[in-house]
């Protein structure tokens, strides 16, 4: 992300070390995949393979990821609207 004087702190905290939009989208996609992994699938399936692959049995990790993804998405849109990505 290009450093601009008008960039709010909440956007800088999200994308200060990410230089391109492609990398930012990759980070958002990774967060979505991690959130889906953190859903407590073992509570909803009796399959033993699911119990070996998905070790999480509560919502502790999945719940905080949703606001984080929203923050990243809103920050991404702010940078898009202000032409803040490096070429």
Buried (B, 14 or more C-beta within 10 A) or exposed (E): BEEEEEBEEEBBEBBEEBEEBEBBBEBBEEBBEBBEBBBBBBEEEEEEEEEEEBEBEEEEBBEEBEEBBEBBBEBBEBBEEBEBBEE
